[in-house]
Amino acid sequence: MSDRENDNIEEHKYEEPSPEDFLFEESVEDLEAVEKQKRRKAVIIKSVAIGISFLLVLNVLGVWLNMFNLDALQFLKTSNELSKQEDIQLYKEAVVTIQSSHSRGTGFAVSSDGIIITNHHVVDGKGQLVISFPNGDLYEGTVIDSNEDLDLAFVSVPAKDIPYLSLNDKSGSIGDEIYVIGNPLMHSQIVTDGEIVENEDRLQVLKISAPIYSGNSGSPVINKEGKVIGVVYARTIPRLIDEKEPVGLAIPIQYVNNVMENLNH
């Protein structure tokens, strides 16, 4: 065999791989990396989905716990008993739910042509307001006046001949029995009772013993004669003012009357 033939055999024996061979090996590695990345992404997405689901479950549980805690069960029982009274049934017809995309509160009609009283903080900056009556009627509400200092607001709805509550001249005296009708803790048309425990006219506040919860803002405080003597806006926090039990706070009716007179003028 000639030397040239031997050289050709040696060259063939140690021939370098083609570029395609390198590309194939690299593509396999890339595919494995892509698959690992996909699996990692799927695990992350699944974990996030589980986390969101868990938070949603907690949120739903929180709502149900609010609806069915011991306090709620107690006021539901009280409300059912009080609602058997014919006069209470009439009062409830004028009490509405004020719903926005950000909040839910209470209000009550004070005229047959659709004027509703509630709190400033229930309607301020809340956007579109939906007013629902106990009979199922729904209206879009328009804020016609709002007083931040008193936490009082007036809303108008395009309605005629609706049930309404009459306003008293004065807020009453300590010991007077009262009713409160509102929409606390995601419930509607809840009636509770109590009495006036303090009437601080100088501080523009009426304190009542009826239980007050989130959603009661804007509820009417009604005396035994069926007239409104105050508008609920908050309750005290016992640990901050050294009280054993929380006390409901309401705007005395004389201040509401003053604002209404100015509104009418």
QUICOR-V548450 format. One record per residue. N is the residue number from 1. PHI is phi in whole degrees, -180 to 180 (* if undefined). PSI is psi in whole degrees, -180 to 180 (999 if undefined). NEAR is the number of other C-alpha atoms within 8 Angstrom. Layout:
# QUICOR-V548450
{{N;PHI;PSI;NEAR} {N;PHI;PSI;NEAR}}
This chain:
# QUICOR-V548450
{{1;*;137;4} {2;-76;163;5} {3;-63;-35;6} {4;-67;-40;6} {5;-65;-38;8} {6;-63;-40;9} {7;-63;-41;8} {8;-63;-40;8} {9;-64;-41;8} {10;-66;-41;8} {11;-63;-41;8} {12;-67;-36;7} {13;-64;-35;6} {14;-113;32;6} {15;-65;134;6} {16;-71;147;4} {17;-65;153;6} {18;-75;160;6} {19;-57;-31;6} {20;-63;-33;6} {21;-63;-42;8} {22;-65;-42;9} {23;-62;-39;8} {24;-64;-44;8} {25;-64;-42;8} {26;-66;-38;8} {27;-67;-35;8} {28;-64;-44;8} {29;-63;-41;8} {30;-63;-41;8} {31;-63;-41;8} {32;-64;-41;8} {33;-64;-41;8} {34;-63;-42;8} {35;-63;-42;8} {36;-63;-42;8} {37;-64;-40;8} {38;-63;-43;8} {39;-65;-40;8} {40;-64;-43;8} {41;-64;-40;8} {42;-64;-39;8} {43;-64;-42;8} {44;-64;-46;8} {45;-61;-42;8} {46;-64;-41;8} {47;-64;-43;8} {48;-63;-43;8} {49;-62;-42;8} {50;-64;-41;8} {51;-63;-44;8} {52;-63;-43;8} {53;-61;-40;8} {54;-64;-42;8} {55;-65;-39;8} {56;-64;-40;8} {57;-63;-44;8} {58;-61;-40;8} {59;-64;-45;8} {60;-63;-43;8} {61;-62;-38;8} {62;-62;-42;8} {63;-62;-45;9} {64;-66;-37;8} {65;-65;-38;8} {66;-65;-37;10} {67;-74;-29;10} {68;-126;29;9} {69;-75;176;8} {70;-62;-41;6} {71;-62;-43;7} {72;-63;-43;11} {73;-62;-35;9} {74;-69;-47;8} {75;-73;-24;11} {76;-65;-41;9} {77;-64;-46;8} {78;-62;-44;10} {79;-62;-42;11} {80;-62;-39;9} {81;-68;-48;8} {82;-66;-33;10} {83;-70;-8;10} {84;-75;-18;8} {85;-76;136;8} {86;-63;-39;7} {87;-66;-39;7} {88;-63;-40;10} {89;-60;-38;10} {90;-69;-43;8} {91;-61;-41;11} {92;-63;-28;10} {93;-63;-23;12} {94;-96;-6;15} {95;-94;129;17} {96;-118;164;14} {97;-102;131;13} {98;-109;114;13} {99;-118;134;10} {100;-130;-178;11} {101;-72;-14;7} {102;-115;-15;5} {103;-157;172;8} {104;-146;127;10} {105;-145;-164;15} {106;-122;155;16} {107;-153;176;17} {108;-151;142;15} {109;-77;140;16} {110;-123;9;13} {111;-154;156;11} {112;-73;-15;12} {113;-101;20;10} {114;98;25;13} {115;-93;127;12} {116;-124;138;13} {117;-103;139;13} {118;-154;-163;16} {119;-96;152;14} {120;-58;-44;13} {121;-72;-15;7} {122;-75;-32;13} {123;-114;-17;11} {124;-66;121;6} {125;67;19;4} {126;-94;-2;11} {127;77;-144;7} {128;-65;135;8} {129;-112;131;12} {130;-110;122;11} {131;-105;121;13} {132;-117;131;11} {133;-94;159;12} {134;-59;-27;11} {135;-81;0;5} {136;100;-8;6} {137;-68;136;7} {138;-120;139;8} {139;-139;153;10} {140;-86;127;10} {141;-95;146;12} {142;-120;126;8} {143;-74;121;10} {144;-105;-16;8} {145;-165;143;8} {146;-147;131;10} {147;-119;104;9} {148;-67;-37;8} {149;-63;-41;5} {150;-88;-12;7} {151;58;52;11} {152;-130;141;13} {153;-144;152;14} {154;-120;130;12} {155;-121;141;13} {156;-112;139;11} {157;-126;148;13} {158;-78;73;9} {159;-135;157;9} {160;-133;147;7} {161;57;43;6} {162;-93;155;11} {163;-65;144;9} {164;-147;163;12} {165;-104;146;13} {166;-89;147;8} {167;-98;136;10} {168;-80;167;9} {169;-81;-35;8} {170;-129;162;8} {171;-87;-7;12} {172;100;-175;8} {173;-122;163;8} {174;-58;132;9} {175;97;-14;7} {176;-65;136;9} {177;-79;143;10} {178;-140;163;13} {179;-119;152;13} {180;-129;131;12} {181;-121;126;14} {182;-164;-165;19} {183;-125;64;15} {184;-81;149;13} {185;50;47;10} {186;70;4;9} {187;-93;169;8} {188;-133;148;8} {189;58;44;10} {190;-91;130;12} {191;-110;128;14} {192;-127;162;13} {193;-130;167;11} {194;179;-151;11} {195;-149;166;12} {196;-76;124;16} {197;-103;-19;9} {198;-164;142;9} {199;-130;92;12} {200;-96;84;9} {201;-60;-36;8} {202;-63;-34;5} {203;-96;4;5} {204;57;44;9} {205;-142;139;12} {206;-114;123;15} {207;-102;133;13} {208;-131;154;13} {209;-90;-10;11} {210;-62;137;13} {211;-64;133;10} {212;-123;135;10} {213;-135;174;8} {214;-57;129;7} {215;106;-17;12} {216;-80;-11;16} {217;-56;128;16} {218;93;2;16} {219;-72;144;17} {220;-79;141;15} {221;-99;119;14} {222;-116;134;13} {223;-85;180;12} {224;-67;-18;8} {225;-88;0;5} {226;87;14;10} {227;-109;148;11} {228;-76;129;14} {229;-118;0;16} {230;-175;166;14} {231;-125;117;16} {232;-64;138;14} {233;-134;-16;13} {234;-172;-176;10} {235;-143;159;10} {236;-78;160;9} {237;-109;107;9} {238;-51;-41;10} {239;-67;-20;7} {240;-89;-22;6} {241;-126;16;7} {242;59;49;6} {243;-116;153;9} {244;-77;-39;6} {245;-127;148;5} {246;-66;149;10} {247;-122;136;13} {248;-74;143;14} {249;-116;135;13} {250;-137;154;14} {251;-81;122;14} {252;-59;144;15} {253;-64;-28;15} {254;-62;-31;9} {255;-75;-33;9} {256;-65;-43;11} {257;-62;-39;10} {258;-62;-44;8} {259;-66;-40;8} {260;-63;-39;8} {261;-62;-44;8} {262;-64;-37;7} {263;-65;-41;7} {264;-67;-36;5} {265;-71;999;4}}
